[in-house]
């Protein structure tokens, strides 16, 4: 099971901001990502490829264009969400 957890680093310790479902003494692996790395990871879930982005600053204009092209011809997400809410669980 993979779960993203927010935390604050203070005085040498991580203080969790989100609840976790862990057994006492359970060992986990922690990965710390910078803001830029989190953005790149999130974009990896989209239908947009951004070649050569790692380690470079993000060109927001080019990124917006790529995202727009990736979703061209699809229904707006807001329409899909409203339809799902009307349909119910």
ROSE-4610 file (N, C-alpha, C; in Angstrom, 1 decimal, always signed):
// ROSE-4610
residu = [X/X/X/X/X/X/X/X/X/X/X/X/X/X/X/X/X/X/X/X/X/X/X/X/X/X/X/X/X/X/X/X/X/X/X/X/X/X/X/X/X/X/X/X/X/X/X/X/X/X/X/X/X/X/X/X/X/X/X/X/X/X/X/X/X/X/X/X/X/X/X/X/X/X/X/X/X/X/X/X/X/X/X/X/X/X/X/X/X/X/X/X/X/X/X/X/X/X/X/X/X/X/X/X/X/X/X/X/X/X/X/X/X/X/X/X/X/X/X/X/X/X/X/X/X/X/X/X/X/X/X/X/X/X/X/X/X/X/X/X/X/X/X/X/X/X/X/X/X/X/X/X/X/X/X/X/X/X/X/X/X/X/X/X/X/X/X/X/X/X/X/X/X/X/X/X/X/X/X/X/X/X/X/X/X/X/X/X/X/X/X/X/X/X/X/X/X/X/X/X/X/X/X/X/X/X/X/X/X/X/X/X/X/X/X/X/X/X/X/X/X/X/X/X/X/X/X/X/X/X/X/X/X/X/X/X/X/X/X/X/X/X/X/X/X/X/X/X/X/X/X/X/X/X/X/X/X/X/X/X/X/X/X/X/X/X/X]
num = [1/1/1/2/2/2/3/3/3/4/4/4/5/5/5/6/6/6/7/7/7/8/8/8/9/9/9/10/10/10/11/11/11/12/12/12/13/13/13/14/14/14/15/15/15/16/16/16/17/17/17/18/18/18/19/19/19/20/20/20/21/21/21/22/22/22/23/23/23/24/24/24/25/25/25/26/26/26/27/27/27/28/28/28/29/29/29/30/30/30/31/31/31/32/32/32/33/33/33/34/34/34/35/35/35/36/36/36/37/37/37/38/38/38/39/39/39/40/40/40/41/41/41/42/42/42/43/43/43/44/44/44/45/45/45/46/46/46/47/47/47/48/48/48/49/49/49/50/50/50/51/51/51/52/52/52/53/53/53/54/54/54/55/55/55/56/56/56/57/57/57/58/58/58/59/59/59/60/60/60/61/61/61/62/62/62/63/63/63/64/64/64/65/65/65/66/66/66/67/67/67/68/68/68/69/69/69/70/70/70/71/71/71/72/72/72/73/73/73/74/74/74/75/75/75/76/76/76/77/77/77/78/78/78/79/79/79/80/80/80/81/81/81/82/82/82/83/83/83/84/84/84/85/85/85/86/86/86/87/87/87/88/88/88/89/89/89]
x = [+0.8/+0.0/+0.9/+0.6/+1.3/+0.4/+0.9/+0.1/+1.0/+0.6/+1.3/+0.9/+1.9/+1.7/+2.4/+1.7/+2.4/+3.0/+4.1/+4.8/+5.6/+5.9/+6.7/+7.9/+9.1/+10.4/+10.7/+10.8/+11.1/+12.0/+13.0/+13.9/+14.4/+14.7/+15.3/+14.3/+13.0/+11.9/+10.9/+10.3/+9.1/+7.8/+7.0/+5.7/+4.7/+3.9/+2.9/+1.7/+1.3/+0.1/-1.1/-1.0/-2.1/-2.1/-3.3/-3.3/-2.7/-2.2/-1.6/-2.2/-2.3/-2.8/-1.7/-0.9/+0.2/+0.1/+0.7/+0.7/+1.9/+1.8/+2.9/+4.1/+5.2/+6.5/+6.7/+5.7/+5.8/+6.9/+7.7/+8.8/+8.2/+8.6/+8.1/+9.4/+9.2/+10.3/+9.7/+10.6/+10.2/+11.0/+10.3/+10.9/+10.6/+11.6/+11.4/+11.6/+10.6/+10.6/+10.6/+11.3/+11.3/+9.9/+9.6/+8.4/+8.4/+9.6/+9.7/+9.6/+10.1/+10.0/+8.6/+7.8/+6.4/+5.6/+5.9/+5.2/+5.5/+6.7/+7.1/+6.5/+6.4/+5.8/+4.3/+3.6/+2.2/+1.9/+2.8/+2.6/+2.8/+3.6/+3.8/+2.5/+1.5/+0.2/-0.7/-0.3/-1.1/-0.7/-1.5/-1.2/-0.2/+0.7/+1.6/+3.0/+3.8/+5.3/+6.0/+7.0/+7.8/+9.2/+9.8/+11.1/+12.2/+13.2/+14.3/+14.0/+12.9/+12.5/+13.3/+13.8/+14.4/+15.6/+15.8/+16.9/+16.8/+15.8/+15.7/+14.6/+14.6/+13.4/+12.2/+11.0/+9.9/+9.5/+9.3/+8.9/+7.3/+6.7/+5.3/+4.5/+4.9/+4.2/+4.2/+5.3/+5.4/+4.6/+4.7/+4.0/+2.4/+2.0/+0.5/+0.1/+0.9/+0.6/+0.5/+1.5/+1.5/+0.3/-0.1/-1.3/-2.5/-2.6/-3.8/-3.9/-2.8/-2.8/-3.2/-2.7/-3.0/-4.5/-5.2/-6.6/-7.5/-7.0/-7.8/-8.8/-10.0/-11.0/-11.7/-11.3/-12.0/-12.9/-13.9/-14.9/-14.2/-14.7/-14.1/-14.3/-13.3/-13.3/-14.5/-14.8/-16.0/-17.3/-17.5/-18.7/-18.7/-17.6/-17.5/-17.8/-17.3/-17.5/-19.0/-19.6/-21.0/-21.9/-21.6/-22.3/-22.2/-21.0/-20.8/-21.6/-21.6/-22.3/-23.8/-24.4/-25.8/-26.1/-25.2/-25.5/-25.4/-24.7/-24.6/-23.6/-23.5/-22.5/-22.9]
y = [-1.2/+0.0/+1.2/+2.2/+3.4/+4.5/+5.4/+6.5/+7.7/+8.9/+10.1/+10.8/+11.2/+11.8/+13.1/+14.1/+15.4/+15.4/+16.1/+16.2/+17.5/+17.9/+19.1/+18.7/+19.2/+18.9/+20.0/+19.6/+20.6/+20.0/+20.7/+20.2/+18.8/+18.4/+17.1/+16.0/+16.3/+15.3/+15.6/+14.6/+14.8/+14.7/+15.7/+15.7/+15.5/+14.4/+14.0/+15.0/+15.4/+16.3/+15.5/+14.3/+13.5/+12.2/+11.6/+10.3/+9.2/+8.2/+7.0/+5.8/+4.8/+3.5/+2.5/+2.6/+1.7/+1.0/-0.2/-1.0/-0.5/-0.6/-0.2/-0.9/-0.3/-0.9/-1.3/-1.0/-1.3/-0.5/-1.1/-0.4/+0.1/+1.3/+1.9/+2.5/+2.8/+3.5/+4.9/+5.9/+7.3/+7.9/+8.6/+9.3/+10.8/+11.6/+13.1/+13.7/+14.4/+15.0/+16.6/+17.2/+18.7/+19.1/+20.4/+20.9/+20.5/+20.8/+20.5/+19.0/+18.2/+16.7/+16.3/+16.9/+16.5/+16.9/+18.1/+18.5/+17.6/+17.2/+16.3/+15.0/+14.5/+13.2/+13.3/+14.4/+14.5/+14.6/+15.3/+15.4/+14.1/+13.2/+11.9/+11.1/+11.4/+10.8/+11.3/+12.4/+13.0/+12.4/+12.7/+12.2/+13.1/+13.8/+14.7/+14.3/+14.2/+13.9/+15.2/+15.4/+16.6/+16.1/+16.0/+15.5/+16.5/+15.9/+16.6/+17.6/+17.3/+18.3/+18.1/+16.9/+16.7/+17.6/+18.2/+19.0/+20.4/+20.7/+22.0/+22.8/+24.1/+24.8/+24.6/+24.7/+24.4/+25.7/+25.5/+26.5/+26.5/+27.3/+27.3/+27.5/+28.3/+28.6/+27.3/+26.7/+25.5/+24.3/+24.2/+23.2/+23.4/+24.6/+24.9/+24.5/+24.8/+24.4/+22.9/+22.2/+20.7/+20.1/+20.7/+20.2/+20.4/+21.6/+22.0/+21.1/+20.8/+19.9/+18.5/+18.1/+16.7/+16.5/+17.5/+17.4/+18.0/+18.4/+18.9/+17.9/+18.3/+17.4/+16.6/+16.7/+16.0/+16.9/+16.3/+17.0/+17.7/+18.9/+19.5/+18.7/+18.6/+17.8/+18.2/+19.5/+19.9/+19.3/+19.1/+18.4/+16.9/+16.3/+14.9/+14.7/+15.6/+15.6/+15.8/+16.8/+17.1/+15.9/+15.3/+14.1/+13.0/+12.7/+11.7/+12.0/+13.2/+13.6/+13.4/+13.7/+13.5/+12.0/+11.2/+9.8/+9.1/+9.7/+9.1/+8.0/+7.4/+6.3/+5.0]
z = [+0.0/+0.0/+0.0/-0.9/-1.0/-0.5/+0.4/+0.9/+1.1/+0.5/+0.6/+2.0/+2.7/+4.1/+4.1/+4.6/+4.8/+6.2/+6.3/+7.6/+7.6/+8.8/+9.1/+9.8/+9.3/+10.0/+11.0/+12.3/+13.3/+14.4/+14.7/+15.8/+15.6/+14.4/+14.1/+14.0/+14.0/+14.0/+12.9/+12.4/+11.5/+12.3/+12.2/+12.8/+11.7/+11.8/+10.8/+10.8/+9.7/+9.5/+9.1/+8.7/+8.2/+9.1/+9.3/+10.0/+9.2/+9.9/+9.2/+9.7/+8.9/+9.3/+9.4/+10.5/+10.7/+12.0/+12.0/+13.3/+14.1/+15.4/+16.3/+15.9/+15.7/+15.4/+13.9/+13.1/+11.7/+11.0/+10.2/+9.5/+8.2/+7.8/+6.5/+5.8/+4.6/+3.8/+3.5/+3.8/+3.6/+2.5/+1.6/+0.5/+0.6/+0.6/+0.7/-0.6/-1.1/-2.4/-2.3/-3.1/-3.1/-3.8/-3.7/-4.4/-5.9/-6.5/-7.9/-8.2/-7.4/-7.6/-7.5/-6.5/-6.4/-7.6/-8.2/-9.4/-10.5/-10.7/-11.8/-11.6/-10.4/-10.1/-10.4/-10.0/-10.3/-11.8/-12.5/-14.0/-14.7/-14.1/-14.6/-14.7/-14.0/-14.0/-15.1/-15.7/-16.8/-18.1/-19.1/-20.5/-21.2/-20.5/-21.0/-20.7/-21.7/-21.5/-21.6/-20.6/-20.6/-20.7/-21.9/-22.1/-21.5/-20.8/-20.3/-19.1/-18.4/-17.3/-16.1/-15.7/-14.5/-14.3/-13.2/-12.9/-13.4/-14.2/-14.8/-14.2/-14.4/-13.9/-14.9/-14.4/-15.2/-16.0/-17.3/-18.2/-18.1/-17.3/-17.1/-18.4/-19.3/-20.5/-21.4/-21.5/-22.3/-21.7/-20.3/-19.6/-19.8/-19.7/-19.9/-21.3/-22.3/-23.6/-23.8/-23.2/-23.3/-22.6/-21.5/-20.8/-21.6/-22.1/-23.0/-24.2/-24.8/-26.0/-25.6/-24.4/-23.9/-23.7/-23.3/-23.0/-24.1/-25.2/-26.3/-26.8/-27.0/-27.5/-26.4/-25.2/-24.1/-23.4/-22.8/-22.0/-20.8/-20.4/-19.2/-18.0/-17.2/-15.9/-15.1/-15.0/-14.2/-14.6/-15.9/-16.4/-16.0/-16.1/-15.6/-14.2/-13.3/-11.9/-11.6/-12.2/-12.0/-12.4/-13.5/-14.0/-13.0/-12.5/-11.5/-10.2/-9.8/-8.5/-8.7/-9.9/-10.2/-10.2/-10.7/-10.8/-9.5/-8.5/-7.2/-7.1/-5.9/-5.7/-6.4]
